[in-house]
Amino acid sequence: ISAENDMDLAPLVLGGQSRGMTVVQLAGAYSIFNGGTFTSPHYYTEVEDYLGNTVLDNTKYINTTQAISPETAQIMNRMLANVLKTGGTASSIGVPQAGGMDAVAKTGTTSNNKDYTFAALTPYYVTALWWGFDRPEDMSQYSGGKYGTPIQKAWKNMMEELQADLPYKAFPASSGVVERRYCTQSGLLAGGSCPSTAVGYYRADDLPDTCTYSHGASTQAADPAAPAEEAPPQTVIPTDTSNLDTD
């Protein structure tokens, strides 16, 4: 399989690359959800000799670009926050208890529990971890559990140590993003009759309509022109992804 095939949209979406990506590349990819900027991953900036002369200069190869808008970055950041909250795929480990700072994450499990991946951000650090065998083996005995997988626990312990003495810092917030409650049944902004709502984050210039559906025992579409037996369409809102674990 040629490397060019990995660049097609289908294998990228399905995770079917011939070689995949390194944890360094994965950490770099997730870094954009902290403000939207991407800085090319690097292992060092400069190396000096004992006299202070620069022996190696890596700064000229380090580039920072605005990969996605700050608004998109914040909305995705808030989606990923659900992973560490109640009901999320890594909720058992909780947010690192270091200075009360926020954290977001994404878990990943390959088919038949052959290996595990974990990518996470705090306002200070972006981290990616992989755990498995060179020749895949069944690792289902390590999946989930009361305290999460070992790499999830390792990440939390590492962040608590690294951030123990750092001052509080928050993820950047964009003025173009607003917080609204939405109806979990219709996916629209919550109306007065919605029985179940949750908090979502939206671009201020691209808000959904307000829910006008009837939420009685026999739910019908609000559009009077629609058939009486037709239920309201179920819209997937990306800010409610606490139970998703797509790989």
N, C-alpha and C positions, 0 to 999 in steps of 0.2 A: 504494500500500500504506500503510495507516494505521500510525501508531506503535504502536497497541495490539497489532497483529499480531505485532510483534517481541517482545512480552512473553509470548507463548505458549511452552509448553515445547518443542514440536517444532522451531521455527526456532532457538531458543536452543541446543539440543543439536546441531543440524546446522550451526550457523553460517550460517543462511540469513536473516539480518536484512536489511531493506531499506536500512538505513543503517549498521549495525554499531556499533562503539564506538571511541572515541578511545584513543590510547596512554595518556593520563592515566587514563581509566576502567579500562583494562586493568591498569595498574600498581596502581591502588587495589584491584582485585579480587584480584590475587596477593598483596597485602600481608597478607591474612588468614592466610597459611601461615607467618607468623612470630608465633606465640603465639595466633592466632585472633581478634585484635582488628581492627576496621576503622575507620580514621579517614578522614573525607571528604577527598578530595584538595583541595589549596588551593595557590595560588601565593605567598601571603604571609600573615603573621600581623598585623603592624602596620606602619604608615607614620608616621613622625614628622617634624616640621619641624626647622629648625636650632636651635630653642629647646627641643626635647625634647617638644613637645606632640604628642599623638596626632592625626593627621589622618585616618587610615583605620584602623579596627579590624575585623579579619576573624575574630578569635578566637571571637566569639559565634556564628559560622556554622560553626565546625569542631566536628564531633561524633565521638566515639569510642564504639563499641559492641562487645560481644563477639559477633562474627558466627557463629563456630563454636567448638566446645569446644577447649581446649588439646590434648586427646588427638587429635582429628581433625586439627588443624593440624600436629601433629608427624608423624603418619603420612603425611599428604599431602606434607609437607616432605621426608621420607625417600624417598618415591616419586620426587619431582622431582629428588632428588640423583642418581638413576641416569642422567639425561639427559647429565650431564657426565662420567660414568664410562665405562669400557671397554664398548663396544657401544651406548652411548647415541647419540641423534641429534645431539648436539653434543660428543661425546667428543673430537673432533679438536682443539678449542681448549683443553680442560682447565680446571681450576679456576684462577681468578686467583691468581698468586703474590704475595699481599699479606698479610703477617703470618700466613700459615698458616691463614687463616680459611676456613670452609666456604662453599659456594655451591650453589644449586639453580637449575634452569631448565626452561623448556618451549619447544620449537621449534614453529613452525607454518608450513605451506606450503599455499597454496590450489591448487585444481585446475589442472593444466597449468603449474605453476610461475609463476603470474602475479605473485605477490608473496610476501614473507616477513615473519614476525613472530617476535619473540623476547622472552620475559618471563623475568626472572631476579631472584633474591634473594640477598643476603648478610645477615649479621647486622646490618649498618648501612643497607643500601640496598635498595630494590625498583625495578626498572627495566623499562620496556617499550619496544621499538623496532619500527618498521614500515619496510619498504623496498619500494618499488614505484613504479608510474607512475599518474598520475591516470586515464589511459586504459590499461588493462592491456595489457602486452606480455609475450612469452615471456622469462623470466629463467632458464631451465634451465641456462644456461652458468655461473650463479653458485651452483648448488645443491651443497651438501656440499663435496666436495673435500678435499684433504689437510689444510687449515687451517680448514675450516668456511666458512660464508658471511661476506661482509664485515661484516654487522651483528653477527654473533657475535664476530668478532675485534675489532670496535670496542668492543663491550661489555667484553670482557676487558681491553683496553688501558685503558679508562676506569676500571674498578674497581681495577686495579693502581695507577693514579695517585691516585685518590681515597682509597684505603685505605692508601697507602704508610706513613703516619706514625700510623695509628690503632692503639690497643692491641688485643690479641687479644680477640675476643668470640665467643661460641658462640650458636647458635640455642637458644631456650628448650626445655627438656626437661620433660615432664610425668611425674609419678610414676605416673600411670595407664597409661603405655605401657611395654610390655616388648619386648625383642628376643628372637626365637626363630628357630631354623632350621626351614625347611619343605621338604617333598618337592616338587621341581619337576615331578614327574609327576602326583601326585594333588592337590597344593595343600594337603594337610593338614600338621600339624606332623610333622617328620621322625621316623621310627622307625629302629630299628636296621638294617633291611634296605634302606633307601632309597639307591640308588646315586648320586643327584644331589640336592644340597641347596643352599639359598641362605638368606640372612638376610632375615627379614621383621620388621615392627613391628606390634604388635597392642595393642588395649585389653586391659588385664590382666583385665577382667571379661568378655571375649568372645573367648576363645581357641578355635581350631578343634580338632577331635579329632586324635589321633595316628594317623599313617598305619599301617595294618596290611596293606596290599596286598602281594601277591607280585610281585616285580619280576624274575621270571625271563624266559626267552626267550618263553614263552607266558603272558603276564600274564593272570590271572583275578581276578575280583572277590573281595574278602575275605568277602563275605556268602555263607554256604553255601547260602542259599535262592535266590541268583541263578543264572541259567543259566551253565553252565561256560564258554561261549564269550564271555560278556559281559565287556568290558574295564572297568576301573575308570573312573568319571567323571572327566573332566579339569576341574578347578576353576581358574578364573582368580583369582590372588591379586594384588591391586592393588599390592603392594610389589615386584613384579617387572615393571616396565614400561619397562625400558631401551630396548627396541626399538620402542615404540609412539610414533606421531607423529600423533595424531588431531587434526583441525582442525575 
